[in-house]
Amino acid sequence: MTSIQAIIFDVDDTLYPERDYVFSGYRAVGAAFADRLDVNADELAARMRALFDTPDRRRVFNAIVADAGVAPADADALVQEMVATYRGHTPEIALDPEARELLLDLHDRVALGAISDGYLDVQQRKVDALELAELLDEIVLTDTWGREFWKPHARAFEEIAARLCVAHDRCVYVGDNLAKDFVAPNQLGWQTVLLNRPDRVHGANEAPDNGAPQHTITLLAQLTKLFAL
């Protein structure tokens, strides 16, 4: 019988493709700013999607505003409006079918939870859109305490283990971002698993010292075999 009593998941690029959220945001921005930039909304969203896989990923809105010929004196304010629309939109996202199936299958076998970084209101809208409260026992959004408690800080891992009343050595964390996801759970004695999506947003990141996952999978369903669940 498995010794694992709890499996905790990252959210973005673990339970659903993060690109889906990004592109949902681009559609919202396209709809909101197409008239002001004198361009078709669908074409604007498509242009943003194309920029996402370029070195301009972090400056997509700046590039769009520059392409539209907005005066430099007005550009920064417009970009900030676009950022606010992106972060404030209601996301059109859904759990991966395999994620939903796995969560339903495991619900009576182990405790289930999620830990996720990001601006609190943004992450809460994702949780709501994905209907995670119906599928998980506990959800910890690290921005509840402020950005200093985002991963790799250990507070969220300590908190969720305590809420679930599960010892650290009986916990598993599944994530996607080598730069930050596995440092704290490794230190606490958790089992750590990288979900290696081929198109994950942070796929180029490298693990810091003591931050490498102990296991790697390509499908969430592989967890059941990995831990004999």
C-alpha positions as CSV (number, residue, x, y, z in Angstrom):
1,M,0.0,0.0,0.0
2,T,1.3,3.5,-0.9
3,S,2.6,5.7,1.9
4,I,1.4,8.8,0.1
5,Q,-1.5,10.5,1.8
6,A,-1.7,13.8,0.0
7,I,-1.0,15.1,-3.5
8,I,-0.7,18.8,-4.0
9,F,-0.7,20.4,-7.5
10,D,0.6,23.6,-8.9
11,V,-2.2,25.2,-11.1
12,D,-0.8,27.0,-14.1
13,D,0.7,24.5,-16.7
14,T,-0.1,21.6,-14.3
15,L,-3.8,21.3,-14.1
16,Y,-4.5,23.2,-17.4
17,P,-2.3,24.8,-20.1
18,E,-1.1,28.3,-19.0
19,R,-1.2,29.4,-22.6
20,D,-5.0,29.0,-22.5
21,Y,-5.1,31.7,-19.8
22,V,-2.7,34.0,-21.7
23,F,-4.6,33.7,-24.9
24,S,-7.9,34.3,-23.1
25,G,-6.4,37.5,-21.7
26,Y,-5.3,38.5,-25.2
27,R,-8.8,38.1,-26.5
28,A,-10.1,40.3,-23.7
29,V,-7.5,43.0,-24.5
30,G,-8.2,42.7,-28.2
31,A,-11.9,43.2,-27.7
32,A,-11.4,46.2,-25.3
33,F,-8.8,48.1,-27.3
34,A,-9.4,47.3,-31.0
35,D,-11.4,50.5,-31.6
36,R,-8.8,52.7,-29.9
37,L,-6.0,51.1,-31.9
38,D,-8.0,51.1,-35.1
39,V,-7.6,47.4,-35.7
40,N,-9.8,44.3,-35.8
41,A,-10.1,42.6,-32.4
42,D,-9.4,39.1,-33.7
43,E,-6.3,40.4,-35.6
44,L,-5.1,42.2,-32.5
45,A,-5.4,39.0,-30.4
46,A,-3.6,37.0,-33.1
47,R,-0.8,39.5,-33.2
48,M,-0.4,39.2,-29.4
49,R,-0.3,35.4,-29.7
50,A,2.4,35.6,-32.3
51,L,4.5,37.8,-30.1
52,F,4.2,35.5,-27.1
53,D,6.7,33.1,-28.6
54,T,9.3,35.8,-29.3
55,P,11.8,37.7,-27.1
56,D,9.0,40.3,-26.8
57,R,6.9,38.0,-24.6
58,R,7.2,40.3,-21.6
59,R,6.5,43.4,-23.6
60,V,3.6,42.2,-25.8
61,F,1.4,45.2,-25.0
62,N,4.3,47.7,-25.5
63,A,5.0,46.1,-28.9
64,I,1.3,46.4,-29.9
65,V,1.1,50.0,-28.8
66,A,4.3,50.8,-30.7
67,D,3.0,49.1,-33.9
68,A,-0.2,51.1,-33.7
69,G,1.8,54.4,-33.7
70,V,0.6,55.6,-30.3
71,A,2.4,58.8,-29.3
72,P,5.2,58.0,-26.7
73,A,3.6,60.4,-24.3
74,D,0.4,58.3,-24.2
75,A,2.0,54.8,-24.7
76,D,2.8,54.0,-21.0
77,A,-0.7,54.8,-19.8
78,L,-2.3,52.8,-22.5
79,V,-0.1,49.8,-21.8
80,Q,-1.0,50.0,-18.1
81,E,-4.7,50.0,-19.1
82,M,-4.1,46.9,-21.2
83,V,-2.3,45.2,-18.4
84,A,-5.2,45.9,-16.0
85,T,-7.7,44.5,-18.5
86,Y,-5.6,41.4,-19.0
87,R,-5.3,40.8,-15.3
88,G,-8.9,41.6,-14.5
89,H,-10.6,39.6,-17.2
90,T,-12.7,36.5,-16.5
91,P,-10.6,33.7,-17.9
92,E,-12.0,31.3,-20.5
93,I,-10.1,28.2,-19.3
94,A,-10.9,24.6,-18.3
95,L,-9.2,21.8,-16.6
96,D,-7.4,19.3,-18.9
97,P,-9.7,16.3,-19.3
98,E,-7.0,14.0,-17.9
99,A,-6.6,16.3,-14.8
100,R,-10.3,16.2,-14.0
101,E,-10.4,12.5,-14.5
102,L,-7.4,12.0,-12.2
103,L,-8.7,14.3,-9.5
104,L,-12.1,12.5,-9.5
105,D,-10.3,9.1,-9.4
106,L,-8.0,10.0,-6.5
107,H,-10.5,11.9,-4.4
108,D,-11.3,8.9,-2.2
109,R,-7.7,7.6,-2.0
110,V,-5.6,10.6,-0.9
111,A,-6.1,14.2,0.1
112,L,-5.8,16.7,-2.8
113,G,-4.8,20.3,-2.8
114,A,-3.2,23.1,-4.8
115,I,-0.6,25.8,-4.2
116,S,-0.3,28.6,-6.7
117,D,1.6,31.8,-7.1
118,G,0.4,35.0,-8.8
119,Y,-1.7,38.1,-8.0
120,L,-4.4,37.0,-5.6
121,D,-7.4,38.2,-7.6
122,V,-6.0,36.7,-10.8
123,Q,-5.4,33.3,-9.3
124,Q,-8.8,33.3,-7.6
125,R,-10.5,33.9,-10.9
126,K,-8.5,30.9,-12.3
127,V,-9.6,28.7,-9.4
128,D,-13.2,29.7,-10.0
129,A,-13.1,29.1,-13.7
130,L,-11.5,25.7,-13.2
131,E,-14.0,24.8,-10.5
132,L,-11.1,23.6,-8.3
133,A,-13.0,24.1,-5.0
134,E,-15.3,21.3,-6.0
135,L,-12.4,18.9,-6.7
136,L,-9.8,19.7,-4.1
137,D,-9.7,19.6,-0.3
138,E,-7.5,22.6,0.2
139,I,-6.2,25.5,-2.0
140,V,-3.5,27.9,-1.0
141,L,-2.9,31.0,-3.0
142,T,0.5,32.3,-1.8
143,D,-0.3,36.0,-2.6
144,T,-2.8,35.8,0.4
145,W,0.3,36.7,2.5
146,G,2.1,38.9,-0.1
147,R,4.6,38.3,-2.9
148,E,7.4,37.5,-0.5
149,F,5.6,34.3,0.3
150,W,5.4,33.2,-3.3
151,K,7.4,30.0,-4.1
152,P,10.1,29.1,-3.4
153,H,9.1,30.2,0.1
154,A,8.1,27.3,2.2
155,R,5.1,28.8,4.0
156,A,2.4,27.5,1.6
157,F,3.7,24.0,1.8
158,E,3.8,24.0,5.6
159,E,0.3,25.5,5.7
160,I,-1.4,23.0,3.4
161,A,0.2,20.0,5.1
162,A,-1.1,21.3,8.4
163,R,-4.6,21.9,7.0
164,L,-4.7,18.4,5.6
165,C,-3.1,16.9,8.8
166,V,-0.6,15.0,6.7
167,A,3.1,14.6,7.6
168,H,5.6,16.2,5.1
169,D,7.1,12.8,4.2
170,R,3.6,11.6,3.1
171,C,3.1,14.6,0.7
172,V,3.7,14.9,-3.1
173,Y,4.0,18.2,-5.0
174,V,3.4,18.2,-8.8
175,G,4.6,21.3,-10.7
176,D,6.0,22.6,-13.9
177,N,8.5,25.4,-13.1
178,L,12.0,24.2,-12.4
179,A,13.0,27.7,-11.2
180,K,10.8,27.7,-8.1
181,D,8.4,24.8,-7.6
182,F,10.5,22.2,-5.9
183,V,13.0,24.0,-3.6
184,A,10.6,24.2,-0.6
185,P,9.0,20.7,-0.8
186,N,12.4,19.1,-1.3
187,Q,13.6,20.8,1.9
188,L,10.5,19.7,3.8
189,G,10.9,16.0,2.7
190,W,8.1,15.9,0.2
191,Q,8.2,13.8,-3.0
192,T,8.4,16.2,-5.9
193,V,7.3,15.6,-9.5
194,L,7.8,17.7,-12.7
195,L,5.0,17.5,-15.2
196,N,7.0,18.0,-18.4
197,R,4.5,19.5,-20.8
198,P,6.2,20.0,-24.2
199,D,4.7,23.5,-24.5
200,R,4.9,24.7,-20.9
201,V,5.4,28.4,-20.6
202,H,8.4,28.1,-18.3
203,G,10.0,25.2,-20.0
204,A,13.3,27.0,-20.5
205,N,13.9,27.5,-16.8
206,E,16.6,25.6,-14.9
207,A,16.5,24.3,-11.4
208,P,18.5,26.0,-8.7
209,D,20.6,24.1,-6.1
210,N,18.4,21.6,-4.3
211,G,15.5,22.5,-6.6
212,A,15.5,19.6,-9.0
213,P,12.4,17.3,-8.9
214,Q,12.8,13.7,-7.8
215,H,10.6,12.4,-10.6
216,T,9.5,13.5,-14.0
217,I,6.2,12.6,-15.8
218,T,4.7,13.6,-19.1
219,L,1.1,12.8,-18.2
220,L,-0.7,13.3,-14.9
221,A,-2.2,9.8,-15.1
222,Q,1.4,8.5,-14.5
223,L,1.1,9.5,-10.9
224,T,-1.0,6.5,-10.0
225,K,1.6,4.1,-11.2
226,L,4.5,6.2,-9.8
227,F,3.1,6.1,-6.3
228,A,1.1,2.8,-6.5
229,L,-2.1,4.6,-5.8
